[in-house]
């Protein structure tokens, strides 16, 4: 099960990505489960335990996606992270090769890792 954060109409919403091309809005699952589903990803992550995640997954498996992925604006999964994010860039050969096409990019693998926040 893959969660998705998207913008539709005038609101940001949460859903479940189905078949990589359609979205099942969480609001549709709110009607079929006992789980209280929040409207932001941080709250969703905090509220789901193994049992409620399993219940949500089983309910979602029985339903089809109702929105086209092309019909929404996909947003960052977590809009406001609770903690700082620590990232490592250009950390493998294929990734180094990908940066060759960027302005000022090269396919050289750095001697030291590139970290960013």
N, C-alpha and C positions, 0 to 999 in steps of 0.2 A: 504494500500500500504506500503510495506516494502522496504526500500533502502538497498543496500548491496555494500560494498567496497571489491573488490577482485583483485587478481593478475592473469594475463593471458599473456602468451608470455613473453615479456620483460617490460610490463607496468602495473601499477595499474589503475583500472577502476572502474566506478560506474555503478550500474544496479538496477533493481527492481526484488526482489525475487518473483517468481510466483509459486503458489502451493507448496511452501516449498521444491521444488527439482529442479527447473530450474530458470535461470536468463534471464531477458530481458535487454540487454545492453542499457544504456542511449543513446548511439550513434545511436541506431535504432530509438529511439523516436525523436532524433534531426532532423531526416529527415521528420517527419510527423507533427511536431508542429512548432509554431512560437516562442517558448521559446528557448532562448539561454542557453544551458545546459553546465555548467562548468565541469571540470575534477576532482575536489576535493570536499569532503563533506562539508567543511566549506563554500565554495563559493556557493554550491548548497543551503544550508540552508539559507544563507543570501539573495540569489536571488529569492527564491520562495515566492510569496504572495498567498493569498487564491485563487485568480482567476487562476494563473498559475499552482498552485498545482492541482486544479480541472481539468484543461485542460490536464495536464500531466497524471493524474489518468484515465481520460476518454480515452485518447489515448492508455495507457498501457493496459486497460481492453480489448481493441479490438485486442491485439497482444498476441502471444504465446511467452513463454520463448524460447530462442534459444541455451542456454548453459546449460549443466548439472552442477549442484552444485558440483558434485564429480570431475568435470574436471577443477576446479579452486582452487586457494588458497584463502580462505576467510581471509580478513584482519580486523583489528580493524575498527569499523565504522568511527571514526574520528581519523585520523593519528596524527595530531598535534592540540590538543584542544586549543581554543582561550583563555580560562580561566582555572584556576586550578580546578581540580576535587577533590571533597571532598566525601569520601566514608565511609560507616558504615558497619562493618563486624560482623559476628556471632550474628546477631540481632534478630533471632527468633529461636524457638526450633528445627525446622527441619534443619535449617542451622547448628546449634550446633551439631546435630546428624550426619550431613554429614562430619564434620571435625574429627570425631572419627577415621575414617580409615586412616587419614593422619599421617605421621611420627610425633610423639610428640603431636598429636592431642588428644582431649578428647571431650566428649559430654557435659561437664559442661557448663552451661550458665554463662557468666561472670557477676559479680555484676555491672560493669560499661560498657558502650558501647565501642567497639573497633573502633577507627577512623583511617583512613589512607588516604594518598594523592597520 
